[in-house]
Amino acid sequence: MAMTLRVVVPPHPLIGHWLSVLRDRRTPAPLYGTATAELGRWLTYEALRDWLPHRPISVETDLACCEGQVVDVSVPILAIPLCPEGLGLWDGAKAVLPAARVQHLHCGQPLPLASIDARCGVLVFAAEVGIDGELDALLAALRERGVSGPRLRVITALAASPGLKRLGETFADLTLYTACIDPELSADGCISPGIGQVSERLFGACLADMAATTA
């Protein structure tokens, strides 16, 4: 049986709430950042439900012994936020995964050549899945290092149907968590109805303007 891209849109009211905050063009930058972080937190929580390694333990309470479980920290987890936009999602996700190792990856930067542990689970944080090929390039680089299938999950605030179709044609074994799937792309490649220009709304300024200010 052929594999197909697995896209999960968790039916959680908090996810729907924070997505609506992102969509509203009147949302100010600070609140936009809060909403992005909250989506990162809740989408990561959902993505870990059947993925986070854990092990059984015996716990002594005040009255008796009982069986419990804890996260298995011997299995490493690598978080890769696609910078700068993916940092908003990771800002919320790191509260759920405080022990994860983090590799920040900026636009156009190749994945470092360091090997990735064979047991390591990898979470990629991308603000959106539209026409941008940056996520595709990272997923291809991870696959070259043996990271694919159940070891890999993508967290994104919003995905467009054309972007998911493109990913599915190349990465059929991928699992992706998102707050919503929008049906189309505008003529200039923006997701519609979308969540606006993420860089500008998240940081309160265009990246080009930020670069000019710090130059």
Sequence and secondary structure as in RCSB ss.txt:
>XXXX:A:sequence
MAMTLRVVVPPHPLIGHWLSVLRDRRTPAPLYGTATAELGRWLTYEALRDWLPHRPISVETDLACCEGQVVDVSV
PILAIPLCPEGLGLWDGAKAVLPAARVQHLHCGQPLPLASIDARCGVLVFAAEVGIDGELDALLAALRERGVSGP
RLRVITALAASPGLKRLGETFADLTLYTACIDPELSADGCISPGIGQVSERLFGACLADMAATTA
>XXXX:A:secstr
     EEE    HHHHHHHHHHH TT  HHHHHHHHHHHHHHHHHHHTTTTS EEEEEEE SS EEEEEEE TTS
 EEEEEEETTHHHHHHHHTTT TT EE  EETT         TT EEEEEEEEESS SHHHHHHHHHHHTT  GG
GEEEEEEEEEHHHHHHHHHH TT EEEES EE EE TTS EES    HHHHHHSS HHHHHHHH 
